[in-house]
């Protein structure tokens, strides 16, 4: 067969393969060439700023925890009583508290993701697995697509104990993103004291100043404080998910 004909045949086959791949791109995993040809980064150690429940920033580098998925920053879930609460922000706050108890954090590189985040395995200074703790306490889910079930045991324990997300009803983060396309990109601002105050204000309710049950006029208002304010849990003395029960 003439060389020119061979070249044309190969080119045509390549074009057909590319066309087929484009048609079925949703079923193909994203490929980051840097994972194939780039150098492997050294572990990163430092004090972390929390972006959301599965992403931190250390020394200016975004780091995504490998193998788990936490609720998105704008995601809401239902508690045991069926009230909505900002589970994404609650997850981020739980992570922030956990990391603050034993600094610094060290993250070992696994791969780059499509947002050019360093995907890694992270541990606190005391050796505790960050991803493992988040799943064990119901603040994130094992993501079998990437973890291959590495955190399945912790998740089963969290579900049985009905802690974190498992206390009520929720949509898996990957499903939530699929149904909220505009919220699929990762958050851009670290969780900090100022941003917490800003996001915890809505309508006529505000987290400042702190309020007591005697100063609250409705069950809805009490539940809003419970789920949005750092001091809100103090309104729920018996820990059953209902604040100021005399109002509810």
N, C-alpha and C positions, 0 to 999 in steps of 0.2 A: 504494500500500500504506500503511495507517495507520501512524503513527509508533510506536505502541505495539507493533504486530506486528513492525516492523523491529527495535525494541529487543530483543524477546524472541528473535527469530531470531539476532541477533548474539550475545546472551548465551549461547544454546544452543550456537552454533558455538564460542565461546570455551571453554565448559565441556568440549566434546568434545575440543578441541585440548589443553587442560590434562590431561585424562584420558589421552590418547594419549602425551603427553610423560612423564607419570609412569610409564606402563607401560614405556616405553623409555628411562628416565632413564640407564641404565648406558651407553648408546651416545652420550649427549649430553655435550659438554664442560661442566665446571663454569663458571658465570658469576659473576664477582665484580663487583657493581654499582659498587664503588669504582673499578674500572678504567675504567668508562664516565663516571662523573660526578665522581670525586674529582680533586684537583689532583695533578700529577705531581711526586713528591719530587725534591729535589736529590740529586746524587751524595753518597755517604757515604764518608768517608775516616777511617781509624783502624787501630789494632792489633786484629786479629781474634782471637776465641776460637773454636776449632773445635768444632762440634757433631757433625758427622759428615763423611763424604767429599764432600758436596755442599752443606753448610750451615755458615755461620759466623754469629757475632754481633759486631756493631760498635756501640759506644755504646748497647747495649741493644736494638738492632734486629736481628731474625733476617733473614738474607740467604740466599736459595737461588740457587745458580748456574743460570743459564738454559741449557737445552738439553742438560744432561748428567744422568746418574743414577748414583750410587755405591752400593755395597752398604750395606745397612742395618746399624746398630750391632750387632744380634744375629745377623747373617747369617754363616754359615760356608760356605767353598768347599773344593774339593779341590786340593792342590798336585800337582806333577809325579809324586809317588810315590803319590798317592791318599790321603794323610793330610789330615784336615780341619784347617783353620786359620781363625781369626776374620778373614775378609777385610774385614768392615765396619770393625773396629777398625784393621786394617792400613792401610786407605784413609785413615781419619781421621788416623792418625799421619803418613802420607806428606804429607798436606795441611798438617799442622801444621809439619812440618820445612820444606816448600817455602815457606810464607808467612814463616817466621822468617828466611829468608835475605835478604829485601828488604822491609822495612816502611817505611811503612804500606801497606795495601791500599786501593784505591779502587773502589767499585762504582757503576755507572750503572744507574738504574732501567729495568726493562722492563715489569713488571706486578706486581700483587699475586696471590698464590695463595690457595687456599681456607683455608690455615692462617694467613692474614694475614702471610705472610712476604714481604718485599721480594725479588722475583725480579730478578736483575740480572746484568750483565756485569762481572766483576771482574778487576782487574789489580794486580800487585804494583807497588812503587815503581819498579822498573826497567822497567816496561811489559809484563812477561810475562803472558800470559793464563792465569788460574788454571784455568779450565775446560779450555782447550786442553792445558795441562800434565798435568792429571789423566787425560785420555783418552789422551794420547800415551804416558804411562807405565803405562797399564793399570790405573789405580786407579779409573777410572770409565768409563762407557759413553756414547757418543753416543746421545742420545734423539731419534730422528727425529721423533717426534710433536710435539716442541717446537723442535728445532734445525733441522729441515728439511735434515738432513745436513751441518750446518756443521762437525762434527768427524769426518766420515766418513773423511777422509784420515788424521788422527792415529790413529783407531781401527784402520784397516787396517795402519798401520805397527806399532802395538803388538801386534796379533795376529801379524803376520809375525815380529816379534822375540821373541815369547813372553815378554813382560814383564808384571808385575803379575798380574792375574786370568787372563791368557792363558797362564800357565805350566801351568795345570791345567784343571779343569772347574769351572764355576760356573753359577748360575741368574741370569738377568738380574734386577736389583733390582725392576723392576716386576712380574715374574712371582713373585718371592719374596714381595712384599707381598700379592699376590693370594692366595697360598696360606697366608699367615700374617696373617689379618685383624686379630688383636690387636696386630700390630707395624706396622700401616700408618701410625699417627700418627708425626710426627717426634720425634726425641729431645729431651729437655728440659734435659739438663745438658751444659755445655761440657766438652770434653776437657781435663783439666788433670793436673798431677802427682799430686794426691791420687786423683782418679777413676781414673787409669791403674793405680795400685797396687791399688785395690779390684777393678777388673774383671779384673786379671791374676792373681787368686787363685782356685783351683778345687780342691775336694777336698783331696787330700794334697799337692798341688804349690803352690809359691809362688815368685814372682819375687825374693823377698828371703830370704836373701842371694843374691848371684850364685853360680852353680855352674859347675864345670868338668867335662869328660867323665869325669875320674877319680872324681868324686863322684856320678855318676849311675848308677843301677843297671839301667835298662831303655831299650829303644828308644822305647817309648811316652812315657816321662818326658822323654827328650831332645827328642822332637818337640814335646811340649807347651811346653817352654821356648823352642824355636825360634820357635814361632808366637805365643807370648803375652808374652814378655819383651823388653824393649828391648835386652838384651844377647844374646838368643837366637841371633842370626845369627852370633855369634862361635863358636858350636858347629859351624857348617857351613863349614869352611875352604875347600872347593872350590866352594861356592855351588851345589851340585846339588839343594838342597832336603832333604837328609838330614843330620841332626845326629848327631855322635858315631858315625860309620859303623862303628866296631868293635863297637858294641852292636847295630847293625841288619843 
